[in-house]
Amino acid sequence: MTKHSSDGGGKVIDLTRKLMGKKGSERVGDPGGRPSRTRVVAVSSGKGGVGKTNLVANLAYTLGSAGLRVLVLDADLGLGNIDVLLGKAPRHNLSHVINGEMAVSDILVDGPGGMRILPASSGIQDITALSPAQRLRLITSLDAVMDSADILLIDTAAGISANVMYFNVCAHDIVVLVTPEPTAITDAYALMKVMRMKYGEDRFNVVVNMTASEREGEEVFRQLDLVSRRFLDISLAYCGSVPRDTALVTAVRRQSLVCDVNASAPVSRSIRELAEVIMGMPAPLVPEGYDNHFWRYLLEEKFEKKQPVRAEND
């Protein structure tokens, strides 16, 4: 269960109505500009095995079922597996785009709930550390399909590699997924520390996965928030928790999404609530003078020119 009350049953929250009625509000510290046409959310974790890909896939299904146009970028470039989770076997993947062999539109794969997927490669080591030119080619090539999406979900790799940092920076909102395990909490802190020190990111959204109770999720967030505020001077927002649920395990074994095959399960209800929280966030803005969406702004201002920020007691 999340910290938000559930509406019960298998009813999907009408996120489309909420999104269309949302005004483009400016966040503190953001430059003025027009509302971005596509919200970009990166889901990341310091440690592997915390359920990130499952969360992204089910979140995409929930948003898509509500009528939103959802694009999923599998950014775990060497060990992509969201296609496996969904029982897909794409012939082409992001490695073909990165190498300049294909366009993004050529590798799109249709998924459940109307989502579209940009699959990563699996077992190809040489693209796990992209060159600046390759990163630029991949990010800018997304412009060709961005206008057709209301939201882009980026499923990053785990850890603090350069690629993970890059995809987190190239997002309006960063969701850090953590579990109650001490190692997962420690690694989530490390991820945010690097993002703060090297790229100046000071706002993160936290979701606690695989919890035994709502109270456990709140306690994990309290611990993470306490140490982050003290040593990193960052702001964390608690987006809720997702319970450990055997319904999810069963769905994974069948290469299905739990929100599709068991909408009334506690884990499905929690993911619907998380979807509502994400769409309730203030609309991101694109600074005036930057064409299309925001890639050029991010590349020039947030990534290439960002000076390291030192945390206290580093």
MARMI-43103 format. One record per residue (C-alpha): residue in three letters; chain; x, y, z. Coordinates in pm, whole numbers, plus 50000, padded with zeros to 5 digits. Example, Ala and Ser with C-alpha at 12.3 -4.5 7.8 and 13.67 -1.06 7.14 Angstrom:
- ALA  A  51230  49550  50780
- SER  A  51367  49894  50714
//
This chain:
- MET  A  50000  50000  50000
- THR  A  50114  50353  49933
- LYS  A  50071  50649  50162
- HIS  A  49770  50752  49952
- SER  A  49429  50598  50008
- SER  A  49317  50340  49754
- ASP  A  49000  50367  49551
- GLY  A  48961  49988  49577
- GLY  A  48880  49728  49317
- GLY  A  49030  49723  48972
- LYS  A  48910  50062  48857
- VAL  A  49178  50254  48670
- ILE  A  49215  50616  48781
- ASP  A  49115  50863  48513
- LEU  A  49458  51019  48469
- THR  A  49375  51168  48131
- ARG  A  49125  51411  48281
- LYS  A  49371  51511  48552
- LEU  A  49649  51568  48301
- MET  A  49443  51774  48059
- GLY  A  49320  51995  48341
- LYS  A  49668  52052  48482
- LYS  A  49810  52400  48428
- GLY  A  50176  52444  48340
- SER  A  50312  52575  48669
- GLU  A  50671  52684  48709
- ARG  A  50884  52505  48968
- VAL  A  51107  52710  49197
- GLY  A  51441  52772  49029
- ASP  A  51322  52684  48679
- PRO  A  51366  52937  48398
- GLY  A  51056  53081  48238
- GLY  A  50920  52924  47922
- ARG  A  50639  52724  47770
- PRO  A  50507  52396  47913
- SER  A  50686  52093  47772
- ARG  A  50468  51878  47549
- THR  A  50612  51556  47688
- ARG  A  50690  51483  48051
- VAL  A  51010  51283  48091
- VAL  A  51049  51071  48404
- ALA  A  51362  50868  48479
- VAL  A  51324  50574  48715
- SER  A  51658  50485  48869
- SER  A  51812  50290  49156
- GLY  A  52148  50260  49323
- LYS  A  52121  49883  49343
- GLY  A  51998  49620  49101
- GLY  A  51720  49379  49187
- VAL  A  51486  49634  49344
- GLY  A  51209  49581  49086
- LYS  A  51270  49886  48868
- THR  A  51181  49737  48531
- ASN  A  50863  49580  48668
- LEU  A  50757  49912  48813
- VAL  A  50824  50100  48489
- ALA  A  50638  49846  48276
- ASN  A  50332  49839  48501
- LEU  A  50333  50215  48538
- ALA  A  50347  50251  48159
- TYR  A  50055  50009  48124
- THR  A  49849  50201  48379
- LEU  A  49911  50538  48216
- GLY  A  49848  50397  47870
- SER  A  49524  50231  47977
- ALA  A  49406  50568  48104
- GLY  A  49443  50713  47753
- LEU  A  49789  50870  47773
- ARG  A  50042  50815  47498
- VAL  A  50331  50642  47672
- LEU  A  50682  50584  47541
- VAL  A  50925  50363  47737
- LEU  A  51300  50392  47688
- ASP  A  51492  50089  47814
- ALA  A  51815  50267  47902
- ASP  A  51989  49966  48055
- LEU  A  52191  49958  47737
- GLY  A  52386  49635  47786
- LEU  A  52135  49433  47987
- GLY  A  51797  49550  47864
- ASN  A  51512  49320  47961
- ILE  A  51181  49504  47948
- ASP  A  51105  49327  47619
- VAL  A  51165  48990  47787
- LEU  A  50934  49088  48071
- LEU  A  50660  49154  47816
- GLY  A  50727  48843  47610
- LYS  A  50859  49041  47312
- ALA  A  51147  48946  47083
- PRO  A  51237  49262  46885
- ARG  A  51469  49224  46588
- HIS  A  51623  49567  46637
- ASN  A  51716  49775  46940
- LEU  A  51889  50091  47057
- SER  A  52231  49967  46950
- HIS  A  52117  50009  46588
- VAL  A  52020  50370  46660
- ILE  A  52340  50446  46851
- ASN  A  52550  50308  46566
- GLY  A  52360  50517  46312
- GLU  A  52210  50217  46133
- MET  A  51841  50290  46205
- ALA  A  51609  50564  46321
- VAL  A  51426  50551  46651
- SER  A  51095  50506  46470
- ASP  A  51232  50188  46309
- ILE  A  51284  50004  46638
- LEU  A  50962  50091  46821
- VAL  A  50777  49793  46966
- ASP  A  50408  49798  47063
- GLY  A  50331  49686  47416
- PRO  A  50020  49626  47630
- GLY  A  49805  49921  47727
- GLY  A  49903  50108  47414
- MET  A  50258  50174  47532
- ARG  A  50544  50186  47282
- ILE  A  50890  50058  47375
- LEU  A  51240  50147  47265
- PRO  A  51420  49821  47351
- ALA  A  51781  49809  47463
- SER  A  52033  49549  47357
- SER  A  52128  49258  47576
- GLY  A  52481  49127  47614
- ILE  A  52647  49391  47396
- GLN  A  52922  49532  47613
- ASP  A  53056  49809  47392
- ILE  A  52746  50030  47422
- THR  A  52734  50028  47801
- ALA  A  52970  50326  47807
- LEU  A  52861  50558  47530
- SER  A  53085  50825  47386
- PRO  A  52957  51185  47397
- ALA  A  52881  51163  47025
- GLN  A  52677  50844  47072
- ARG  A  52483  50992  47363
- LEU  A  52406  51300  47157
- ARG  A  52291  51089  46862
- LEU  A  52058  50884  47082
- ILE  A  51908  51174  47273
- THR  A  51854  51400  46973
- SER  A  51710  51114  46767
- LEU  A  51429  51085  47019
- ASP  A  51291  51415  46893
- ALA  A  51148  51228  46595
- VAL  A  50901  51043  46818
- MET  A  50862  51273  47118
- ASP  A  50567  51465  46976
- SER  A  50367  51144  46969
- ALA  A  50402  51086  47346
- ASP  A  50249  51248  47653
- ILE  A  50505  51089  47880
- LEU  A  50844  50923  47833
- LEU  A  50949  50677  48103
- ILE  A  51322  50604  48115
- ASP  A  51417  50276  48278
- THR  A  51781  50341  48362
- ALA  A  52043  50086  48459
- ALA  A  52124  50052  48828
- GLY  A  52426  50216  48984
- ILE  A  52624  50534  48923
- SER  A  52778  50481  48579
- ALA  A  52811  50771  48334
- ASN  A  52514  50645  48131
- VAL  A  52290  50630  48438
- MET  A  52386  50987  48527
- TYR  A  52324  51104  48173
- PHE  A  51974  50964  48145
- ASN  A  51880  51096  48488
- VAL  A  51996  51444  48396
- CYS  A  51798  51422  48071
- ALA  A  51467  51403  48258
- HIS  A  51224  51647  48411
- ASP  A  51173  51428  48717
- ILE  A  51391  51160  48877
- VAL  A  51227  50875  49067
- VAL  A  51463  50679  49291
- LEU  A  51339  50330  49367
- VAL  A  51460  50171  49691
- THR  A  51370  49865  49901
- PRO  A  51391  49820  50278
- GLU  A  51723  49635  50243
- PRO  A  52014  49829  50402
- THR  A  52227  49787  50089
- ALA  A  51951  49929  49869
- ILE  A  51913  50230  50098
- THR  A  52289  50292  50105
- ASP  A  52318  50265  49728
- ALA  A  52020  50496  49672
- TYR  A  52194  50754  49889
- ALA  A  52514  50709  49685
- LEU  A  52323  50763  49359
- MET  A  52170  51087  49484
- LYS  A  52505  51200  49623
- VAL  A  52671  51171  49283
- MET  A  52379  51344  49113
- ARG  A  52401  51628  49364
- MET  A  52778  51671  49364
- LYS  A  52847  51636  48993
- TYR  A  52529  51764  48830
- GLY  A  52367  51985  49090
- GLU  A  52044  51785  49108
- ASP  A  51870  51871  49434
- ARG  A  51519  51727  49398
- PHE  A  51435  51358  49392
- ASN  A  51117  51153  49418
- VAL  A  51138  50836  49626
- VAL  A  50933  50516  49596
- VAL  A  50988  50231  49840
- ASN  A  50929  49891  49680
- MET  A  50869  49543  49823
- THR  A  50745  49664  50160
- ALA  A  50578  49452  50426
- SER  A  50355  49742  50535
- GLU  A  50281  50106  50471
- ARG  A  50465  50194  50791
- GLU  A  50781  50020  50670
- GLY  A  50783  50230  50354
- GLU  A  50741  50549  50552
- GLU  A  51024  50452  50788
- VAL  A  51263  50376  50500
- PHE  A  51187  50715  50350
- ARG  A  51230  50888  50687
- GLN  A  51579  50741  50726
- LEU  A  51681  50829  50372
- ASP  A  51536  51177  50395
- LEU  A  51708  51249  50728
- VAL  A  52059  51163  50611
- SER  A  52009  51326  50269
- ARG  A  51898  51658  50414
- ARG  A  52182  51659  50665
- PHE  A  52471  51570  50437
- LEU  A  52357  51649  50083
- ASP  A  52120  51944  50121
- ILE  A  51866  51795  49881
- SER  A  51488  51775  49883
- LEU  A  51316  51436  49872
- ALA  A  50947  51383  49795
- TYR  A  50781  51065  49913
- CYS  A  50567  50918  49636
- GLY  A  50456  50618  49839
- SER  A  50534  50250  49867
- VAL  A  50456  49934  49672
- PRO  A  50397  49614  49872
- ARG  A  50563  49281  49826
- ASP  A  50293  49077  49651
- THR  A  50289  48720  49521
- ALA  A  50056  48837  49243
- LEU  A  50351  49019  49088
- VAL  A  50570  48710  49101
- THR  A  50300  48506  48930
- ALA  A  50258  48766  48655
- VAL  A  50633  48786  48590
- ARG  A  50657  48409  48545
- ARG  A  50383  48433  48283
- GLN  A  50555  48729  48113
- SER  A  50251  48940  48191
- LEU  A  50191  49266  48376
- VAL  A  50024  49236  48712
- CYS  A  49825  49556  48651
- ASP  A  49678  49387  48344
- VAL  A  49606  49036  48468
- ASN  A  49528  49115  48833
- ALA  A  49410  49473  48862
- SER  A  49265  49421  49210
- ALA  A  49594  49302  49365
- PRO  A  49745  49533  49630
- VAL  A  50053  49592  49413
- SER  A  49834  49699  49120
- ARG  A  49640  49944  49334
- SER  A  49962  50096  49462
- ILE  A  50100  50144  49111
- ARG  A  49778  50317  49005
- GLU  A  49819  50554  49298
- LEU  A  50181  50618  49201
- ALA  A  50069  50701  48847
- GLU  A  49831  50958  48987
- VAL  A  50108  51113  49197
- ILE  A  50341  51142  48897
- MET  A  50081  51310  48680
- GLY  A  49999  51547  48963
- MET  A  50351  51691  48963
- PRO  A  50388  52047  48828
- ALA  A  50421  52060  48451
- PRO  A  50784  52105  48341
- LEU  A  50882  52405  48134
- VAL  A  51100  52446  47827
- PRO  A  51298  52773  47834
- GLU  A  51212  53022  47562
- GLY  A  51445  53004  47263
- TYR  A  51497  52628  47272
- ASP  A  51336  52443  46984
- ASN  A  51134  52124  47004
- HIS  A  51137  51990  47359
- PHE  A  51425  52034  47595
- TRP  A  51714  51813  47481
- ARG  A  51936  52098  47370
- TYR  A  51870  52287  47692
- LEU  A  51957  51985  47902
- LEU  A  52269  51904  47706
- GLU  A  52399  52259  47712
- GLU  A  52292  52378  48055
- LYS  A  52242  52077  48281
- PHE  A  52503  51831  48159
- GLU  A  52786  51997  47969
- LYS  A  52813  52318  48172
- LYS  A  52713  52192  48516
- GLN  A  52985  52254  48769
- PRO  A  53039  52002  49049
- VAL  A  52864  52086  49374
- ARG  A  53034  51970  49688
- ALA  A  52825  51822  49962
- GLU  A  52890  51899  50325
- ASN  A  53094  51647  50520
- ASP  A  53197  51482  50195
//
